[in-house]
Amino acid sequence: MTAEPDVPVVTAAVAERLVERYRDALAPELIREVLADAHRNLRSQARISAYVSVLAERDAEHRLDELARRNGSETAPRTTS
């Protein structure tokens, strides 16, 4: 998978982790887009970019949890990191 031009390579690795976690509940394209959107939104507001990727992952997880619930997943997929 190649990252979007405005999304760092590290985010591509996070996207693959999220795709694996939510594979039974959501489409991979949707998962990647939610993460990319979270990253773009945070990056546009950040004065310091050091934590943007971590915060984007968390924001995306919250959004994906909600989408998975809306799509009928009884419990959103979770793993402990």
MIZA-600177 format. One record per atom (N, C-alpha, C, CB): residue number from 1; residue in one letter; atom name; x, y, z. Coordinates in Angstrom, 1 decimal. Glycine has a CB too. Layout:
BEGIN
{rec NUM, 'A', 'CA', {X, Y, Z}} ...
//
This chain:
BEGIN
{rec 1, 'M', 'N', {0.8, -1.2, 0.0}} {rec 1, 'M', 'CA', {0.0, 0.0, 0.0}} {rec 1, 'M', 'C', {0.9, 1.2, 0.0}} {rec 1, 'M', 'CB', {-0.9, 0.0, 1.2}} {rec 2, 'T', 'N', {0.5, 2.2, -0.8}} {rec 2, 'T', 'CA', {1.2, 3.5, -0.7}} {rec 2, 'T', 'C', {0.4, 4.5, 0.0}} {rec 2, 'T', 'CB', {1.6, 4.0, -2.2}} {rec 3, 'A', 'N', {1.1, 5.3, 0.7}} {rec 3, 'A', 'CA', {0.5, 6.4, 1.5}} {rec 3, 'A', 'C', {0.1, 7.5, 0.6}} {rec 3, 'A', 'CB', {1.4, 6.9, 2.6}} {rec 4, 'E', 'N', {-1.0, 8.2, 1.0}} {rec 4, 'E', 'CA', {-1.3, 9.4, 0.2}} {rec 4, 'E', 'C', {-0.2, 10.4, 0.3}} {rec 4, 'E', 'CB', {-2.7, 10.1, 0.8}} {rec 5, 'P', 'N', {0.0, 11.3, -0.7}} {rec 5, 'P', 'CA', {1.1, 12.2, -0.7}} {rec 5, 'P', 'C', {1.2, 13.1, 0.6}} {rec 5, 'P', 'CB', {1.0, 13.1, -1.9}} {rec 6, 'D', 'N', {0.0, 13.4, 1.2}} {rec 6, 'D', 'CA', {0.1, 14.3, 2.3}} {rec 6, 'D', 'C', {0.0, 13.6, 3.7}} {rec 6, 'D', 'CB', {-1.1, 15.3, 2.3}} {rec 7, 'V', 'N', {0.1, 12.2, 3.6}} {rec 7, 'V', 'CA', {0.1, 11.4, 4.8}} {rec 7, 'V', 'C', {1.4, 10.7, 5.0}} {rec 7, 'V', 'CB', {-1.1, 10.4, 4.8}} {rec 8, 'P', 'N', {2.1, 10.9, 6.1}} {rec 8, 'P', 'CA', {3.4, 10.2, 6.3}} {rec 8, 'P', 'C', {3.4, 8.7, 6.2}} {rec 8, 'P', 'CB', {4.0, 10.6, 7.6}} {rec 9, 'V', 'N', {4.5, 8.1, 5.9}} {rec 9, 'V', 'CA', {4.6, 6.7, 5.7}} {rec 9, 'V', 'C', {4.3, 6.0, 7.1}} {rec 9, 'V', 'CB', {6.1, 6.3, 5.3}} {rec 10, 'V', 'N', {4.6, 6.6, 8.2}} {rec 10, 'V', 'CA', {4.3, 6.0, 9.5}} {rec 10, 'V', 'C', {2.8, 5.8, 9.6}} {rec 10, 'V', 'CB', {4.8, 6.8, 10.6}} {rec 11, 'T', 'N', {2.0, 6.7, 9.0}} {rec 11, 'T', 'CA', {0.6, 6.6, 9.1}} {rec 11, 'T', 'C', {0.1, 5.4, 8.3}} {rec 11, 'T', 'CB', {-0.1, 7.9, 8.6}} {rec 12, 'A', 'N', {0.8, 5.1, 7.2}} {rec 12, 'A', 'CA', {0.5, 3.9, 6.4}} {rec 12, 'A', 'C', {0.6, 2.6, 7.2}} {rec 12, 'A', 'CB', {1.4, 3.8, 5.1}} {rec 13, 'A', 'N', {1.6, 2.6, 8.1}} {rec 13, 'A', 'CA', {1.7, 1.4, 9.0}} {rec 13, 'A', 'C', {0.6, 1.3, 10.0}} {rec 13, 'A', 'CB', {3.1, 1.4, 9.7}} {rec 14, 'V', 'N', {0.2, 2.5, 10.5}} {rec 14, 'V', 'CA', {-1.0, 2.6, 11.4}} {rec 14, 'V', 'C', {-2.2, 2.1, 10.7}} {rec 14, 'V', 'CB', {-1.1, 4.0, 12.0}} {rec 15, 'A', 'N', {-2.4, 2.6, 9.4}} {rec 15, 'A', 'CA', {-3.6, 2.2, 8.7}} {rec 15, 'A', 'C', {-3.6, 0.7, 8.5}} {rec 15, 'A', 'CB', {-3.5, 2.9, 7.3}} {rec 16, 'E', 'N', {-2.5, 0.1, 8.2}} {rec 16, 'E', 'CA', {-2.6, -1.4, 8.1}} {rec 16, 'E', 'C', {-2.9, -2.1, 9.4}} {rec 16, 'E', 'CB', {-1.2, -1.9, 7.6}} {rec 17, 'R', 'N', {-2.5, -1.6, 10.5}} {rec 17, 'R', 'CA', {-2.9, -2.1, 11.8}} {rec 17, 'R', 'C', {-4.4, -2.0, 12.0}} {rec 17, 'R', 'CB', {-2.1, -1.4, 13.0}} {rec 18, 'L', 'N', {-4.9, -0.8, 11.7}} {rec 18, 'L', 'CA', {-6.3, -0.6, 11.9}} {rec 18, 'L', 'C', {-7.2, -1.4, 10.9}} {rec 18, 'L', 'CB', {-6.7, 0.9, 11.7}} {rec 19, 'V', 'N', {-6.7, -1.6, 9.7}} {rec 19, 'V', 'CA', {-7.4, -2.4, 8.7}} {rec 19, 'V', 'C', {-7.5, -3.9, 9.3}} {rec 19, 'V', 'CB', {-6.6, -2.4, 7.3}} {rec 20, 'E', 'N', {-6.4, -4.3, 9.8}} {rec 20, 'E', 'CA', {-6.4, -5.7, 10.4}} {rec 20, 'E', 'C', {-7.4, -5.7, 11.6}} {rec 20, 'E', 'CB', {-5.0, -6.1, 10.9}} {rec 21, 'R', 'N', {-7.4, -4.7, 12.4}} {rec 21, 'R', 'CA', {-8.3, -4.7, 13.6}} {rec 21, 'R', 'C', {-9.7, -4.7, 13.3}} {rec 21, 'R', 'CB', {-7.9, -3.5, 14.5}} {rec 22, 'Y', 'N', {-10.1, -3.9, 12.2}} {rec 22, 'Y', 'CA', {-11.5, -3.7, 11.9}} {rec 22, 'Y', 'C', {-11.9, -4.4, 10.7}} {rec 22, 'Y', 'CB', {-11.7, -2.2, 11.7}} {rec 23, 'R', 'N', {-11.1, -5.4, 10.2}} {rec 23, 'R', 'CA', {-11.4, -6.1, 8.9}} {rec 23, 'R', 'C', {-12.8, -6.7, 8.8}} {rec 23, 'R', 'CB', {-10.3, -7.1, 8.7}} {rec 24, 'D', 'N', {-13.3, -7.2, 9.9}} {rec 24, 'D', 'CA', {-14.6, -7.8, 9.9}} {rec 24, 'D', 'C', {-15.8, -6.9, 10.0}} {rec 24, 'D', 'CB', {-14.7, -8.8, 11.0}} {rec 25, 'A', 'N', {-15.5, -5.6, 10.3}} {rec 25, 'A', 'CA', {-16.6, -4.7, 10.5}} {rec 25, 'A', 'C', {-16.6, -3.5, 9.4}} {rec 25, 'A', 'CB', {-16.5, -4.0, 11.8}} {rec 26, 'L', 'N', {-15.5, -3.2, 8.9}} {rec 26, 'L', 'CA', {-15.4, -2.0, 8.0}} {rec 26, 'L', 'C', {-14.5, -2.3, 6.8}} {rec 26, 'L', 'CB', {-14.9, -0.8, 8.7}} {rec 27, 'A', 'N', {-14.8, -1.6, 5.7}} {rec 27, 'A', 'CA', {-14.0, -1.7, 4.5}} {rec 27, 'A', 'C', {-12.6, -1.1, 4.6}} {rec 27, 'A', 'CB', {-14.7, -1.1, 3.3}} {rec 28, 'P', 'N', {-11.6, -1.7, 4.1}} {rec 28, 'P', 'CA', {-10.2, -1.1, 4.3}} {rec 28, 'P', 'C', {-10.1, 0.3, 3.7}} {rec 28, 'P', 'CB', {-9.3, -2.0, 3.5}} {rec 29, 'E', 'N', {-10.8, 0.6, 2.6}} {rec 29, 'E', 'CA', {-10.7, 2.0, 2.1}} {rec 29, 'E', 'C', {-11.3, 3.0, 3.0}} {rec 29, 'E', 'CB', {-11.5, 2.0, 0.7}} {rec 30, 'L', 'N', {-12.4, 2.6, 3.7}} {rec 30, 'L', 'CA', {-13.0, 3.5, 4.7}} {rec 30, 'L', 'C', {-12.1, 3.7, 5.9}} {rec 30, 'L', 'CB', {-14.3, 3.0, 5.2}} {rec 31, 'I', 'N', {-11.5, 2.7, 6.3}} {rec 31, 'I', 'CA', {-10.5, 2.8, 7.5}} {rec 31, 'I', 'C', {-9.4, 3.7, 7.1}} {rec 31, 'I', 'CB', {-10.0, 1.4, 7.9}} {rec 32, 'R', 'N', {-8.8, 3.5, 6.0}} {rec 32, 'R', 'CA', {-7.7, 4.4, 5.5}} {rec 32, 'R', 'C', {-8.1, 5.8, 5.4}} {rec 32, 'R', 'CB', {-7.1, 3.9, 4.2}} {rec 33, 'E', 'N', {-9.3, 6.1, 4.9}} {rec 33, 'E', 'CA', {-9.8, 7.4, 4.7}} {rec 33, 'E', 'C', {-10.1, 8.1, 6.0}} {rec 33, 'E', 'CB', {-11.0, 7.5, 3.8}} {rec 34, 'V', 'N', {-10.6, 7.4, 7.0}} {rec 34, 'V', 'CA', {-10.9, 7.9, 8.3}} {rec 34, 'V', 'C', {-9.6, 8.3, 9.0}} {rec 34, 'V', 'CB', {-11.6, 6.9, 9.2}} {rec 35, 'L', 'N', {-8.5, 7.5, 8.9}} {rec 35, 'L', 'CA', {-7.2, 7.8, 9.4}} {rec 35, 'L', 'C', {-6.6, 9.0, 8.7}} {rec 35, 'L', 'CB', {-6.3, 6.6, 9.3}} {rec 36, 'A', 'N', {-6.7, 9.0, 7.4}} {rec 36, 'A', 'CA', {-6.1, 10.2, 6.6}} {rec 36, 'A', 'C', {-6.8, 11.5, 7.0}} {rec 36, 'A', 'CB', {-6.2, 9.9, 5.1}} {rec 37, 'D', 'N', {-8.1, 11.4, 7.1}} {rec 37, 'D', 'CA', {-8.9, 12.6, 7.5}} {rec 37, 'D', 'C', {-8.5, 13.1, 8.9}} {rec 37, 'D', 'CB', {-10.4, 12.3, 7.4}} {rec 38, 'A', 'N', {-8.4, 12.2, 9.8}} {rec 38, 'A', 'CA', {-8.0, 12.6, 11.2}} {rec 38, 'A', 'C', {-6.6, 13.2, 11.2}} {rec 38, 'A', 'CB', {-8.0, 11.3, 12.1}} {rec 39, 'H', 'N', {-5.7, 12.6, 10.4}} {rec 39, 'H', 'CA', {-4.3, 13.1, 10.3}} {rec 39, 'H', 'C', {-4.3, 14.5, 9.7}} {rec 39, 'H', 'CB', {-3.4, 12.2, 9.5}} {rec 40, 'R', 'N', {-5.0, 14.7, 8.6}} {rec 40, 'R', 'CA', {-5.1, 16.0, 7.9}} {rec 40, 'R', 'C', {-5.7, 17.1, 8.9}} {rec 40, 'R', 'CB', {-5.9, 16.0, 6.7}} {rec 41, 'N', 'N', {-6.8, 16.7, 9.6}} {rec 41, 'N', 'CA', {-7.4, 17.7, 10.5}} {rec 41, 'N', 'C', {-6.5, 18.1, 11.6}} {rec 41, 'N', 'CB', {-8.7, 17.1, 11.0}} {rec 42, 'L', 'N', {-5.8, 17.2, 12.2}} {rec 42, 'L', 'CA', {-4.9, 17.5, 13.3}} {rec 42, 'L', 'C', {-3.7, 18.2, 12.8}} {rec 42, 'L', 'CB', {-4.5, 16.2, 14.0}} {rec 43, 'R', 'N', {-3.1, 17.8, 11.7}} {rec 43, 'R', 'CA', {-2.0, 18.5, 11.2}} {rec 43, 'R', 'C', {-2.2, 19.9, 10.8}} {rec 43, 'R', 'CB', {-1.4, 17.8, 10.0}} {rec 44, 'S', 'N', {-3.4, 20.2, 10.3}} {rec 44, 'S', 'CA', {-3.8, 21.6, 10.0}} {rec 44, 'S', 'C', {-3.9, 22.5, 11.2}} {rec 44, 'S', 'CB', {-5.1, 21.6, 9.2}} {rec 45, 'Q', 'N', {-4.1, 21.9, 12.4}} {rec 45, 'Q', 'CA', {-4.3, 22.7, 13.6}} {rec 45, 'Q', 'C', {-3.1, 22.7, 14.5}} {rec 45, 'Q', 'CB', {-5.5, 22.2, 14.3}} {rec 46, 'A', 'N', {-2.1, 21.8, 14.2}} {rec 46, 'A', 'CA', {-1.0, 21.6, 15.1}} {rec 46, 'A', 'C', {0.1, 22.7, 15.0}} {rec 46, 'A', 'CB', {-0.4, 20.3, 14.8}} {rec 47, 'R', 'N', {0.5, 23.2, 16.2}} {rec 47, 'R', 'CA', {1.7, 24.1, 16.2}} {rec 47, 'R', 'C', {2.9, 23.3, 16.3}} {rec 47, 'R', 'CB', {1.5, 25.1, 17.4}} {rec 48, 'I', 'N', {2.8, 22.1, 16.9}} {rec 48, 'I', 'CA', {3.9, 21.2, 17.1}} {rec 48, 'I', 'C', {3.4, 19.8, 16.5}} {rec 48, 'I', 'CB', {4.4, 21.0, 18.6}} {rec 49, 'S', 'N', {4.2, 19.3, 15.6}} {rec 49, 'S', 'CA', {3.7, 18.1, 14.8}} {rec 49, 'S', 'C', {4.2, 16.8, 15.4}} {rec 49, 'S', 'CB', {4.1, 18.2, 13.4}} {rec 50, 'A', 'N', {4.9, 16.8, 16.5}} {rec 50, 'A', 'CA', {5.5, 15.6, 17.0}} {rec 50, 'A', 'C', {4.5, 14.5, 17.4}} {rec 50, 'A', 'CB', {6.3, 15.9, 18.2}} {rec 51, 'Y', 'N', {3.3, 14.9, 17.8}} {rec 51, 'Y', 'CA', {2.4, 13.9, 18.3}} {rec 51, 'Y', 'C', {1.2, 13.7, 17.3}} {rec 51, 'Y', 'CB', {1.9, 14.3, 19.6}} {rec 52, 'V', 'N', {1.2, 14.4, 16.2}} {rec 52, 'V', 'CA', {0.1, 14.3, 15.3}} {rec 52, 'V', 'C', {-0.3, 12.9, 14.9}} {rec 52, 'V', 'CB', {0.4, 15.1, 14.0}} {rec 53, 'S', 'N', {0.7, 12.0, 14.6}} {rec 53, 'S', 'CA', {0.4, 10.7, 14.2}} {rec 53, 'S', 'C', {-0.3, 9.9, 15.3}} {rec 53, 'S', 'CB', {1.6, 10.0, 13.7}} {rec 54, 'V', 'N', {0.2, 10.0, 16.5}} {rec 54, 'V', 'CA', {-0.4, 9.3, 17.6}} {rec 54, 'V', 'C', {-1.8, 9.8, 17.9}} {rec 54, 'V', 'CB', {0.5, 9.5, 18.9}} {rec 55, 'L', 'N', {-2.0, 11.1, 17.9}} {rec 55, 'L', 'CA', {-3.3, 11.6, 18.1}} {rec 55, 'L', 'C', {-4.3, 11.3, 17.0}} {rec 55, 'L', 'CB', {-3.3, 13.2, 18.3}} {rec 56, 'A', 'N', {-3.8, 11.2, 15.8}} {rec 56, 'A', 'CA', {-4.7, 10.9, 14.6}} {rec 56, 'A', 'C', {-5.1, 9.4, 14.8}} {rec 56, 'A', 'CB', {-3.9, 11.1, 13.3}} {rec 57, 'E', 'N', {-4.2, 8.5, 15.2}} {rec 57, 'E', 'CA', {-4.6, 7.1, 15.4}} {rec 57, 'E', 'C', {-5.7, 7.0, 16.4}} {rec 57, 'E', 'CB', {-3.4, 6.3, 15.8}} {rec 58, 'R', 'N', {-5.5, 7.7, 17.5}} {rec 58, 'R', 'CA', {-6.6, 7.7, 18.6}} {rec 58, 'R', 'C', {-7.9, 8.2, 18.1}} {rec 58, 'R', 'CB', {-6.1, 8.4, 19.8}} {rec 59, 'D', 'N', {-7.9, 9.3, 17.4}} {rec 59, 'D', 'CA', {-9.1, 9.9, 16.9}} {rec 59, 'D', 'C', {-9.7, 9.0, 15.9}} {rec 59, 'D', 'CB', {-8.8, 11.3, 16.2}} {rec 60, 'A', 'N', {-8.9, 8.4, 15.0}} {rec 60, 'A', 'CA', {-9.5, 7.4, 14.0}} {rec 60, 'A', 'C', {-10.1, 6.2, 14.7}} {rec 60, 'A', 'CB', {-8.4, 7.0, 13.0}} {rec 61, 'E', 'N', {-9.4, 5.7, 15.7}} {rec 61, 'E', 'CA', {-10.0, 4.6, 16.5}} {rec 61, 'E', 'C', {-11.4, 4.9, 17.0}} {rec 61, 'E', 'CB', {-9.0, 4.1, 17.6}} {rec 62, 'H', 'N', {-11.5, 6.1, 17.6}} {rec 62, 'H', 'CA', {-12.8, 6.5, 18.2}} {rec 62, 'H', 'C', {-13.9, 6.5, 17.1}} {rec 62, 'H', 'CB', {-12.7, 7.8, 18.9}} {rec 63, 'R', 'N', {-13.5, 7.1, 15.9}} {rec 63, 'R', 'CA', {-14.5, 7.2, 14.8}} {rec 63, 'R', 'C', {-14.8, 5.8, 14.3}} {rec 63, 'R', 'CB', {-13.9, 8.1, 13.7}} {rec 64, 'L', 'N', {-13.8, 5.0, 14.1}} {rec 64, 'L', 'CA', {-14.0, 3.6, 13.6}} {rec 64, 'L', 'C', {-14.8, 2.8, 14.6}} {rec 64, 'L', 'CB', {-12.7, 2.9, 13.3}} {rec 65, 'D', 'N', {-14.6, 2.9, 15.9}} {rec 65, 'D', 'CA', {-15.4, 2.2, 16.9}} {rec 65, 'D', 'C', {-16.9, 2.6, 16.7}} {rec 65, 'D', 'CB', {-15.0, 2.6, 18.3}} {rec 66, 'E', 'N', {-17.2, 3.9, 16.5}} {rec 66, 'E', 'CA', {-18.5, 4.3, 16.3}} {rec 66, 'E', 'C', {-19.1, 3.8, 15.0}} {rec 66, 'E', 'CB', {-18.6, 5.8, 16.4}} {rec 67, 'L', 'N', {-18.4, 3.9, 14.0}} {rec 67, 'L', 'CA', {-18.8, 3.3, 12.7}} {rec 67, 'L', 'C', {-19.1, 1.8, 12.7}} {rec 67, 'L', 'CB', {-17.8, 3.6, 11.6}} {rec 68, 'A', 'N', {-18.2, 1.1, 13.4}} {rec 68, 'A', 'CA', {-18.4, -0.3, 13.6}} {rec 68, 'A', 'C', {-19.7, -0.6, 14.3}} {rec 68, 'A', 'CB', {-17.2, -1.0, 14.3}} {rec 69, 'R', 'N', {-20.0, 0.1, 15.4}} {rec 69, 'R', 'CA', {-21.2, -0.1, 16.2}} {rec 69, 'R', 'C', {-22.4, 0.2, 15.3}} {rec 69, 'R', 'CB', {-21.2, 0.8, 17.4}} {rec 70, 'R', 'N', {-22.4, 1.3, 14.5}} {rec 70, 'R', 'CA', {-23.5, 1.7, 13.7}} {rec 70, 'R', 'C', {-23.7, 0.6, 12.6}} {rec 70, 'R', 'CB', {-23.2, 3.0, 13.0}} {rec 71, 'N', 'N', {-22.7, 0.0, 12.2}} {rec 71, 'N', 'CA', {-22.8, -1.1, 11.1}} {rec 71, 'N', 'C', {-23.2, -2.4, 11.7}} {rec 71, 'N', 'CB', {-21.5, -1.2, 10.4}} {rec 72, 'G', 'N', {-23.5, -2.5, 13.0}} {rec 72, 'G', 'CA', {-24.0, -3.7, 13.5}} {rec 72, 'G', 'C', {-23.0, -4.6, 14.3}} {rec 72, 'G', 'CB', {-24.6, -4.5, 12.5}} {rec 73, 'S', 'N', {-21.8, -4.1, 14.4}} {rec 73, 'S', 'CA', {-20.8, -4.9, 15.2}} {rec 73, 'S', 'C', {-21.2, -4.7, 16.6}} {rec 73, 'S', 'CB', {-19.3, -4.4, 14.9}} {rec 74, 'E', 'N', {-21.4, -5.8, 17.3}} {rec 74, 'E', 'CA', {-21.8, -5.8, 18.7}} {rec 74, 'E', 'C', {-20.9, -5.0, 19.6}} {rec 74, 'E', 'CB', {-22.1, -7.1, 19.3}} {rec 75, 'T', 'N', {-19.6, -5.3, 19.4}} {rec 75, 'T', 'CA', {-18.6, -4.6, 20.1}} {rec 75, 'T', 'C', {-17.5, -4.3, 19.1}} {rec 75, 'T', 'CB', {-18.0, -5.4, 21.4}} {rec 76, 'A', 'N', {-17.0, -3.1, 19.2}} {rec 76, 'A', 'CA', {-16.0, -2.7, 18.3}} {rec 76, 'A', 'C', {-14.7, -3.4, 18.6}} {rec 76, 'A', 'CB', {-15.7, -1.1, 18.4}} {rec 77, 'P', 'N', {-14.0, -3.8, 17.6}} {rec 77, 'P', 'CA', {-12.7, -4.6, 17.8}} {rec 77, 'P', 'C', {-11.8, -3.8, 18.7}} {rec 77, 'P', 'CB', {-12.1, -5.0, 16.5}} {rec 78, 'R', 'N', {-11.1, -4.5, 19.6}} {rec 78, 'R', 'CA', {-10.2, -3.9, 20.5}} {rec 78, 'R', 'C', {-9.0, -4.8, 20.7}} {rec 78, 'R', 'CB', {-10.8, -3.4, 21.8}} {rec 79, 'T', 'N', {-7.9, -4.3, 20.7}} {rec 79, 'T', 'CA', {-6.7, -5.0, 21.2}} {rec 79, 'T', 'C', {-5.9, -4.1, 22.2}} {rec 79, 'T', 'CB', {-5.8, -5.4, 20.0}} {rec 80, 'T', 'N', {-5.2, -4.8, 23.0}} {rec 80, 'T', 'CA', {-4.4, -4.0, 23.9}} {rec 80, 'T', 'C', {-3.0, -3.8, 23.4}} {rec 80, 'T', 'CB', {-4.3, -4.7, 25.3}} {rec 81, 'S', 'N', {-2.5, -2.6, 23.4}} {rec 81, 'S', 'CA', {-1.2, -2.3, 22.9}} {rec 81, 'S', 'C', {-0.2, -2.1, 24.0}} {rec 81, 'S', 'CB', {-1.2, -1.1, 22.0}} 
//
